[in-house]
Amino acid sequence: MNAPYPPPPPPPAPGRDRTTLWGVLGIVLGVLCCGILGIVFGYLSIRDARRFGRSQLLGWLAVALGVINLIASAIVRARGAHYPYWYR
């Protein structure tokens, strides 16, 4: 029963951790206006989360909301309508 201790986790990669910044920007922009920017910032959040060993949840939420925004925009445009309140 004398098992050795597991090795310590590797130190984080050098550089600035902007995982939360990219994730929040992706969610906000993905919901409000630009689905493509939501997907881009979501990808950047996922990339930084992998690099620094953090949770990828914000990135995946940003990507999902960006895709939902793109699909909803395509449906609205296909029906011939404009975005609500933009052209009043």
NUKOL-310976 format. One record per residue (C-alpha): z, x, y; residue number from 1. Coordinates in Angstrom, 1 decimal. Layout:
# NUKOL-310976
<rec><c3>Z</c3><c1>X</c1><c2>Y</c2><num>NUM</num></rec>
...
This chain:
# NUKOL-310976
<rec><c3>0.0</c3><c1>0.0</c1><c2>0.0</c2><num>1</num></rec>
<rec><c3>-0.4</c3><c1>2.9</c1><c2>2.3</c2><num>2</num></rec>
<rec><c3>-3.8</c3><c1>2.0</c1><c2>3.9</c2><num>3</num></rec>
<rec><c3>-4.8</c3><c1>4.0</c1><c2>6.9</c2><num>4</num></rec>
<rec><c3>-5.1</c3><c1>2.4</c1><c2>10.2</c2><num>5</num></rec>
<rec><c3>-8.6</c3><c1>1.2</c1><c2>11.2</c2><num>6</num></rec>
<rec><c3>-10.5</c3><c1>3.4</c1><c2>13.7</c2><num>7</num></rec>
<rec><c3>-10.1</c3><c1>2.4</c1><c2>17.3</c2><num>8</num></rec>
<rec><c3>-13.0</c3><c1>0.4</c1><c2>18.9</c2><num>9</num></rec>
<rec><c3>-15.6</c3><c1>2.6</c1><c2>20.6</c2><num>10</num></rec>
<rec><c3>-15.3</c3><c1>3.0</c1><c2>24.3</c2><num>11</num></rec>
<rec><c3>-17.5</c3><c1>0.8</c1><c2>26.5</c2><num>12</num></rec>
<rec><c3>-20.8</c3><c1>2.2</c1><c2>27.5</c2><num>13</num></rec>
<rec><c3>-20.9</c3><c1>3.8</c1><c2>31.0</c2><num>14</num></rec>
<rec><c3>-22.1</c3><c1>1.6</c1><c2>33.8</c2><num>15</num></rec>
<rec><c3>-21.2</c3><c1>-1.6</c1><c2>35.5</c2><num>16</num></rec>
<rec><c3>-20.4</c3><c1>-4.7</c1><c2>33.5</c2><num>17</num></rec>
<rec><c3>-22.3</c3><c1>-7.5</c1><c2>35.1</c2><num>18</num></rec>
<rec><c3>-22.1</c3><c1>-9.9</c1><c2>32.1</c2><num>19</num></rec>
<rec><c3>-20.3</c3><c1>-12.6</c1><c2>34.0</c2><num>20</num></rec>
<rec><c3>-22.4</c3><c1>-12.3</c1><c2>37.1</c2><num>21</num></rec>
<rec><c3>-25.7</c3><c1>-12.7</c1><c2>35.2</c2><num>22</num></rec>
<rec><c3>-24.2</c3><c1>-15.6</c1><c2>33.2</c2><num>23</num></rec>
<rec><c3>-22.9</c3><c1>-17.6</c1><c2>36.1</c2><num>24</num></rec>
<rec><c3>-26.2</c3><c1>-17.0</c1><c2>38.1</c2><num>25</num></rec>
<rec><c3>-28.2</c3><c1>-18.1</c1><c2>35.1</c2><num>26</num></rec>
<rec><c3>-26.2</c3><c1>-21.3</c1><c2>34.6</c2><num>27</num></rec>
<rec><c3>-26.2</c3><c1>-22.2</c1><c2>38.3</c2><num>28</num></rec>
<rec><c3>-29.9</c3><c1>-21.5</c1><c2>38.8</c2><num>29</num></rec>
<rec><c3>-30.9</c3><c1>-23.0</c1><c2>35.5</c2><num>30</num></rec>
<rec><c3>-29.2</c3><c1>-26.3</c1><c2>36.3</c2><num>31</num></rec>
<rec><c3>-30.1</c3><c1>-26.6</c1><c2>40.0</c2><num>32</num></rec>
<rec><c3>-33.6</c3><c1>-25.4</c1><c2>40.5</c2><num>33</num></rec>
<rec><c3>-35.3</c3><c1>-22.7</c1><c2>38.5</c2><num>34</num></rec>
<rec><c3>-35.3</c3><c1>-22.9</c1><c2>34.7</c2><num>35</num></rec>
<rec><c3>-37.2</c3><c1>-19.7</c1><c2>34.4</c2><num>36</num></rec>
<rec><c3>-34.6</c3><c1>-17.8</c1><c2>36.5</c2><num>37</num></rec>
<rec><c3>-31.9</c3><c1>-19.3</c1><c2>34.4</c2><num>38</num></rec>
<rec><c3>-33.5</c3><c1>-17.9</c1><c2>31.3</c2><num>39</num></rec>
<rec><c3>-34.0</c3><c1>-14.5</c1><c2>32.8</c2><num>40</num></rec>
<rec><c3>-30.4</c3><c1>-14.2</c1><c2>34.0</c2><num>41</num></rec>
<rec><c3>-29.2</c3><c1>-15.6</c1><c2>30.7</c2><num>42</num></rec>
<rec><c3>-31.1</c3><c1>-12.8</c1><c2>28.9</c2><num>43</num></rec>
<rec><c3>-29.6</c3><c1>-10.2</c1><c2>31.2</c2><num>44</num></rec>
<rec><c3>-26.1</c3><c1>-11.6</c1><c2>30.5</c2><num>45</num></rec>
<rec><c3>-26.7</c3><c1>-11.4</c1><c2>26.7</c2><num>46</num></rec>
<rec><c3>-28.0</c3><c1>-7.9</c1><c2>27.0</c2><num>47</num></rec>
<rec><c3>-25.0</c3><c1>-6.7</c1><c2>29.0</c2><num>48</num></rec>
<rec><c3>-22.6</c3><c1>-8.5</c1><c2>26.7</c2><num>49</num></rec>
<rec><c3>-24.0</c3><c1>-6.7</c1><c2>23.7</c2><num>50</num></rec>
<rec><c3>-23.9</c3><c1>-3.4</c1><c2>25.6</c2><num>51</num></rec>
<rec><c3>-20.2</c3><c1>-3.8</c1><c2>26.6</c2><num>52</num></rec>
<rec><c3>-19.0</c3><c1>-5.7</c1><c2>23.6</c2><num>53</num></rec>
<rec><c3>-18.2</c3><c1>-9.0</c1><c2>25.4</c2><num>54</num></rec>
<rec><c3>-18.8</c3><c1>-12.6</c1><c2>24.6</c2><num>55</num></rec>
<rec><c3>-22.4</c3><c1>-13.8</c1><c2>24.9</c2><num>56</num></rec>
<rec><c3>-21.5</c3><c1>-17.4</c1><c2>25.5</c2><num>57</num></rec>
<rec><c3>-22.4</c3><c1>-17.5</c1><c2>29.3</c2><num>58</num></rec>
<rec><c3>-25.8</c3><c1>-16.0</c1><c2>28.5</c2><num>59</num></rec>
<rec><c3>-26.7</c3><c1>-18.5</c1><c2>25.8</c2><num>60</num></rec>
<rec><c3>-25.5</c3><c1>-21.4</c1><c2>28.0</c2><num>61</num></rec>
<rec><c3>-27.8</c3><c1>-20.1</c1><c2>30.8</c2><num>62</num></rec>
<rec><c3>-30.8</c3><c1>-19.8</c1><c2>28.5</c2><num>63</num></rec>
<rec><c3>-30.1</c3><c1>-23.3</c1><c2>27.0</c2><num>64</num></rec>
<rec><c3>-29.8</c3><c1>-24.9</c1><c2>30.4</c2><num>65</num></rec>
<rec><c3>-32.9</c3><c1>-23.2</c1><c2>31.7</c2><num>66</num></rec>
<rec><c3>-34.9</c3><c1>-24.5</c1><c2>28.8</c2><num>67</num></rec>
<rec><c3>-33.5</c3><c1>-28.0</c1><c2>29.3</c2><num>68</num></rec>
<rec><c3>-34.5</c3><c1>-27.8</c1><c2>32.9</c2><num>69</num></rec>
<rec><c3>-38.0</c3><c1>-26.7</c1><c2>32.1</c2><num>70</num></rec>
<rec><c3>-38.4</c3><c1>-29.5</c1><c2>29.5</c2><num>71</num></rec>
<rec><c3>-37.0</c3><c1>-32.1</c1><c2>31.9</c2><num>72</num></rec>
<rec><c3>-39.3</c3><c1>-30.8</c1><c2>34.7</c2><num>73</num></rec>
<rec><c3>-42.3</c3><c1>-31.0</c1><c2>32.5</c2><num>74</num></rec>
<rec><c3>-41.4</c3><c1>-34.6</c1><c2>31.5</c2><num>75</num></rec>
<rec><c3>-40.9</c3><c1>-35.7</c1><c2>35.1</c2><num>76</num></rec>
<rec><c3>-44.2</c3><c1>-34.1</c1><c2>36.2</c2><num>77</num></rec>
<rec><c3>-46.1</c3><c1>-35.6</c1><c2>33.2</c2><num>78</num></rec>
<rec><c3>-44.9</c3><c1>-39.1</c1><c2>34.2</c2><num>79</num></rec>
<rec><c3>-46.4</c3><c1>-38.5</c1><c2>37.7</c2><num>80</num></rec>
<rec><c3>-43.1</c3><c1>-38.7</c1><c2>39.5</c2><num>81</num></rec>
<rec><c3>-41.6</c3><c1>-36.1</c1><c2>41.8</c2><num>82</num></rec>
<rec><c3>-38.2</c3><c1>-34.7</c1><c2>41.7</c2><num>83</num></rec>
<rec><c3>-35.7</c3><c1>-37.2</c1><c2>43.1</c2><num>84</num></rec>
<rec><c3>-34.8</c3><c1>-36.9</c1><c2>46.8</c2><num>85</num></rec>
<rec><c3>-37.2</c3><c1>-34.0</c1><c2>47.5</c2><num>86</num></rec>
<rec><c3>-40.0</c3><c1>-36.0</c1><c2>49.1</c2><num>87</num></rec>
<rec><c3>-38.1</c3><c1>-38.6</c1><c2>51.0</c2><num>88</num></rec>
